[in-house]
Amino acid sequence: MIEHFFQCPYCFEEISMLLDPSVSRQEYIEDCEVCCNPIQINLELEENELVYFEANSIEQ
């Protein structure tokens, strides 16, 4: 697992996430551990290295 820190697009708190390097491209929704709002996560890994990460708010 790879730990990655980023800023929540809603509350702007720094949060951490464990990334699974066995799947090279991932897209999913995860709730912020601070404000509980849903965050759209997109990421890409190559050879167990994070090469792309995006965390966006979900428009309602």
C-alpha positions as CSV (number, residue, x, y, z in Angstrom):
1,M,0.0,0.0,0.0
2,I,1.1,3.6,-0.7
3,E,0.0,6.4,1.6
4,H,-0.9,9.6,-0.2
5,F,-1.8,13.0,1.4
6,F,-4.0,15.5,-0.3
7,Q,-6.4,18.4,0.4
8,C,-10.1,17.8,0.6
9,P,-11.8,19.9,-2.1
10,Y,-14.6,20.8,0.3
11,C,-13.1,21.6,3.8
12,F,-9.5,22.0,2.6
13,E,-8.1,19.8,5.4
14,E,-5.2,17.5,4.6
15,I,-6.3,13.9,4.6
16,S,-4.4,10.7,3.8
17,M,-5.5,7.7,1.7
18,L,-4.0,4.3,1.3
19,L,-3.6,3.4,-2.4
20,D,-3.5,-0.1,-3.7
21,P,-0.6,-0.4,-6.2
22,S,-1.9,-3.7,-7.6
23,V,-4.4,-1.8,-9.8
24,S,-2.7,0.7,-12.1
25,R,-5.8,2.9,-12.9
26,Q,-8.5,3.7,-10.4
27,E,-11.6,5.8,-10.3
28,Y,-13.9,5.8,-7.3
29,I,-15.7,8.0,-4.7
30,E,-14.6,8.2,-1.1
31,D,-16.0,10.3,1.7
32,C,-13.7,12.8,3.4
33,E,-12.7,11.6,6.8
34,V,-13.1,15.1,8.2
35,C,-16.3,16.7,6.6
36,C,-17.8,13.4,5.2
37,N,-18.5,14.9,1.7
38,P,-18.0,12.6,-1.3
39,I,-14.7,13.1,-3.2
40,Q,-14.2,11.8,-6.8
41,I,-10.8,10.1,-6.8
42,N,-8.9,9.4,-10.1
43,L,-5.4,8.0,-10.0
44,E,-2.8,6.2,-12.0
45,L,0.2,4.2,-10.8
46,E,3.2,2.9,-12.7
47,E,5.6,0.4,-11.2
48,N,4.3,1.1,-7.7
49,E,4.8,4.9,-8.2
50,L,1.9,7.4,-8.2
51,V,2.1,9.3,-11.5
52,Y,-1.3,11.0,-11.5
53,F,-3.8,11.9,-8.7
54,E,-6.9,14.0,-8.8
55,A,-9.4,14.6,-6.0
56,N,-12.5,16.6,-7.0
57,S,-15.8,17.6,-5.4
58,I,-18.9,16.1,-6.8
59,E,-21.4,18.6,-8.2
60,Q,-24.9,18.1,-6.9
